Amino acid sequence: MGSSETSVFHDLAIAPLDAIFALQRNFLEDSNPKKANLGIGVYRDENGKPYLLPVVTSVEKAMAEDKTLTHDYLPITGLKDACDAATRLALGNESTAITQNRVSAVQSLSGTGAISLAAMFLKKFYPSKTAYVSSPTWGNHNKIFAQVGYEDIRSYRYFNPKNNGLDIEGMIEDLRNAPNGSVIVLHACAHNPTGVDPSKDEWQQIANVIQEKNHFTIFDMAYQGFATGDPDTDARAVRYFAERGLEFLCGQSFAKIFGLYNERIGNLFLVCKESSVAAAFQSQMAAIIRPMYSNPPNHGARIVATILNNPALTAEWRDQLKGMSDRIQRSRKLLYEKLKALGTPGDWQHIITQNGMFTFTGLNPKQVDHLIRKFHIYLLKNGRINMCGINPANCDYIVEAIHDAVTCCDASL
């Protein structure tokens, strides 16, 4: 009997492209010499080039010359030296949760993998199947929870478009009205996409309602050090929750802060109330990881472990991280001052009050489309821009384009 000429997947639909990577593809295919990429979240130097941290380069050279290193498998849960160092970076060297063995960590495939593992773990072992993410949030958050089987994914108010800041009253009200024990995803610092972070007092209010409602938190910490230039300051919320005795998961990424984008190095750790739970978490995560990807890659993990476990190299990294953060701040100031000098309609103060890699400009979809079509400036439809895409060479062009979009398109900021 001859085989059918029709595939068993004949009705398979083409999935929509991821918005950010579709934007990146369009940018790369654009031949306009003035094009600018303000979309994908990748750090660029003032010449618009990828930045290789010198400390990372030096460690890679040493690794290449080390004849003792092999390509053997890592354990299922990853390189312990990297996990331990990453966890200390988040919680601090003096963390009582660490000293009391109430923390357990596994290596992940960068931050996306960390949040995915967290969602899988909670779906399997946590009673509530209701998850809350901020409005707006990183586009992958909803997809991750849907992928692992969450059917009740809700949002809490976060961004206030009236002042381009935090809607703390709306956020607290929504968290208080959420079903007891809900899963709450919080951005630890440098909120993506808005660049708006809670103050110290506001974090206290958030922790109060989390504790009052017995919610369970997942911290997404992909930009530790990008908000203020100091990793310790940027870890304030995570450390505060730990000090209060709250249980939570935290996913870390070393893509941005180490420039290790394609090495996919991350860390997921659980802070819990009992050391026995920490040990059980390690075993259950191994059981989740083994049938999925077996074990994580070594190269990026080895770089992170080498740097964070060597005080001199850590100091170099911190200095270079501060330099990246300072450049982002200079880009914010430059963009703000040029928009004001040109008299562009709107209050642009939020550009310098928001922090981290991203700014929520307040540009609407019509204005964004105008920037892309007429000026070849690529950004997300929600108006989020990557501040690293702005530099002294292209800022005037970008500002003139924004001015044109705001004044020509009928919907104002």
N, C-alpha and C positions, 0 to 999 in steps of 0.2 A: 504494500500500500504506500503510495507516494505521500510525502509530507505536505501539509497545507502551505500555501504561499502567504497566508496571513499570520503574522506574529501573534503569539498568545498575549502580547502587550499592545495589540493594535489600538486599543482605546486609551493608551497611556498619554496623559496630557503633559504639556511642557510646563514645568513649574516656573513661577515668576522669578526673575532675577533678584538677588538681594540688592536693595536700593543703593547701599554704599559701594558695593563692588561693581554694580552697573554704572554708577557715576564715575568710578575710577576707570572703567573700560572706555567710556565715552571721552574722558579726558585724554587718555593715552592715544586714542584714535584721532583726536583733534590736532590739526596741523597749524593752527593759528599761533604765531610766535608770541602773542601777548597772553596766551591762556594762563589761568591760575587755578590751582587745585586747593580748594578750601574744604574738601569733603572728607576723605578718609583720614582716620586718626593716626597719623604717623608723624613723628617729630622730624622737622627739617631745620637745617642751620640757616644763617642769614643769607646764604647764597642759594637757598632752596634745595640743598643737597642732603641726602641721608647722612646722619651723624653716627659715626662709629666712636663710642666712648673709648678714649685712649687706654683706660684701665682694662677694658674688655679686650682690646687688641693685644695688650701686653700679656694678659693671662692666656689668651689663645696661642700666642707664640710659644709660651712656656709649655703649654700642653702638647703642642706639636713636637716639641723636642723631648718630651718625657716618654722614654721607651717602656715605662712600666704600665702605661695606660693601654687598655685593650678595648675591644668592642663587645665584650661580654654583656649579657643581659643584666639590667638592674633588677632589684627585687620588684615584686608587683607594685608595692607602694612607693617605689622610687628611691632616690638617693637620700639617705637619712641626713647626711651632713647638710644638704641643701634645704630639706624640710625644716630641720631644727633651726637653722640660721634664718630662714624666711619667717618662721613663727616668732623668733625673738625680735626680728625687725618690726613686726606688727605689734607685739605685746610689750616689748621692752625687756631688757635684761633682768630687771628686778621683778618681773611679773610673778605674783604668788600662785597664779594658776599653773604656771610652768613648774615652779619649784615644788608644788604639791601634786605634780603628775596628773593634773586635770585637763591637760591639753593633748590632743593627738592629731597628727598631720600626715597627709599623703601628697606626693607629687602629682601634679595635674598637667593636662595639655593646655597651658597658659590659663588666662582668666576665664575664657569661655568654657574650657574643660572643668575648671574648678566649680563654677556655678552649675554646670550640668551634673557633676557628681553630687553636689549638695542637693539638687532637686531630686535626683534618683534616690539618694539616701532617705530624704524626708518622705518621698512618695511611698517608699517601702516600709518605713519604720515609725513615721510620725502620724498621729491620729487625724489631725486636721488636713483636709485636702483643698483648703481655700488659701490661695496665695495672692498677696498684694504687691504691686509694683508702683513706683511713683508715676505721676502724670505730669510731664512726659518721662520716659526712661530710655535706656539703651535698647535699641530695637530687638536685640537678641533675647532679652529677658522673657518676654511673652512667648517667643518661639521655643525657648528651652523648656519652660514649664508645660507648654502644650505637647512638646515632643515626648516628655516622660509620662504623660497621661493625666496631667491636671486638667480638669474640666471647668473648675471654678477659679478663674484668674481675674482679679479685679484691680482697680487702681485707686490710689489715694491722691488727693490734691497735693501738689508740690509747688509748681511754678505759678507765680502771680503775674500775668501779662500786663497788669496795670502799672506795676512798678519794676517789672523785669527782675523781681526778687522772689524770696521764699514766701509761700502762703502757709505760714506756720499755724494759723488758726484753722484753716481748712484741713491741713494735714492731721493735726491733733484730733479734730472732730471725726475725721474718717477712720483713724486708727482706733478711736474710742468706740465707734459704732460698728467696727468689724467684729465678726463672731469671735468669741473667746478662743485663744490658742491658734489664731491664724498665723500663717507664714508671712513674714514681712521682709521684703527685700529693701535694704538701705544702701545708699552709696556712701562709702566711708569718707571720701573727700573728692574734690574736683568733679562734681556731679556731671554725668554725661546724659543728656546733651546740654544742660543749661549753664554749667559753670557756677551754679548757686549752691552754697553750702550753709547748713545751720550754724548759728553761733554757739558758743559754749553753753549759754543759758538755754538755747533752743534744743540742744542735744539733751540737756537735762529733762526738759519737758517731754521729749520723745521717749527717753528711757523710762520716765515715770509712767506713761500710758502703756508702753510695752510690758512693764512689770505688772501694772494694775490689771491688764487684760490677759496676762499670761500668754502673750504672743511669743512666737519664736522667730528670731532674726537671722537672716543671711546678709552678711556684709559683702558687698562687691568692692574690692579695693584694687583698682587697676592703675592708680596714679599716685601712689604714696610718694610725696616729695614734689610733685608737680604743682600742687596748690600753693604752698608757701615757700618751697625750696628746702624745707626741713622735714625729713621723713618722720621724726618724732612728733612734731606738731601735727602733721597730717594724719597720724594714727590716733589722735586724741579721742575720737568717738569709740573706736574699737577698744582702747585701753580703759575708757570710762565704763563701758558695759561690762568688761571683765572685772573691774574693781568693784562694781555693784553686785557681783555674783550672778549675773545673768548668763544663761546658756545661749550659745549662738554658734553658727558656722561662719567662717570668713574665707573668701576666695581671693587669692592674690595673683597678680600677673607681673611678669618681669619683661614684657614686650617693650613697653614704653620706657620705664625707668632704667633699664639696662640696654635698651636698643636691640633686644634679642627677639625681634618680631617673628621671624620664621623658625626659631628654635623651639617655640611652643613650650616655654617653661613657666609653670605656675605652681601654686601650693594651695591646698585646702586644709584648714584645721578646724577642729571642734574644741570649744571651751565648754566644759561641763562641770557638774557639781561633785562627781565621784570618779576616782581614779579607775575603778573597775569599768566604768562606762567608756573611758578613754581607750582602754585596752580592747574592749569589744568593738568599738568604732573602727579601729585599725583592721581588725579581722574581717568585719563586714564590708569595709571599703575594698579590701583585697578580693573578696568574693564578687563584688560588683565589677571591678576593673578587669579581672582575669578573663572572663568570656568576651569582653568588649575590645580591649586592645592589648591585653596581657601584661605589659609594663611600659613605662614611659621612656623617652629618649634621654641620653646621658649628657650630650655635649653642653647644652645650655645650663643644665643642672650643675654640672661640674664648674662652669664659669661662675655661677652665682655662689656656690658653696665656697669656692676658692677666695672670692672677693670678700664675702661677708664673714668668713672665719679668720681673716687676716686683718688686724687693726690698721696697718698701714694702707693696705689696698682699700679697705672700707673708707678710710679718710679721703683717699683719692676719688673714690666713687661719689661720696657725698659732695665733694667739691665740684665735680663735673655735673652732678644732678642739679646742684644749686645754679650752675651756669645755664643749664637748659631752662630752668624755671625763670631765671632772670631774663633770658631772651624772650620768653613768652610775655613777661610783664612789659618789656620794651615794645613789643609788637602791639600790645593793648594800648599803651600810652600813645604810640605813633598813630595808630588808627583813630583813636579818639580825638587827638589834637587836630588831625587833618580834616576829619569830618566837621568839627566845630569851626575850623578856619574857613572851610568852604561854605559854611552856613547851611549844611544839609538839614532839612526839616527833621525834627524828632529830638528826643532827649537821649543822648548816647552815653550818659554817665555809667550805665550798666556795663559797658565794655571794660571799664577799669575797676568796677566793684565786683564783677564776677571773677572767677579764678580758674586755674588749670588750663588744659589744652583747648577747651571748647568755650565758645560764646554763643548764647542764644540771642541773635541780633534783633529779633522782632520783625524781620523782613517776612512778608507773607508769601504764599506760593506764587502769586502773580509776579511779584517783584523778583523772586528767585528765578522764575522762568525767564524773565527779561534779562537778568544777569548772565544766564547761561547762553541764551540764544544770541543776544546782541554783543556781549562782551567776552564770551568764552570763559567766564568765571564760574567754576563748578562748586556748588554747595548743596546741602540737603534741602528738601522742600520745606521743612519746618524752620528754616532760617539758621540752622546751626552751622557755624564755621569753625574750622581748625585754625587757631591763631598762629600756629607754626607755618602756615602757608603764606603768611604776610611777612614781607621783609622790606628794607629800605628801597630796593630796586623796583618793586611792583606796587608799593602802597599807594602812590599817587594815582595810578591807573585804577586800582580797586576802589579807592575813595570816589573818584569821578564816576565810576560805574554805579556805585551805590547811590550817589547823589542823583544820577540820571534815573535810576529805577524808582527811587522814592518820589521824585518830582513828576515823572511821566506816568506812573501807574496810579490809578484812581484810589486804591485802598491805602490809607496812610498808616504810619506806625502808631 
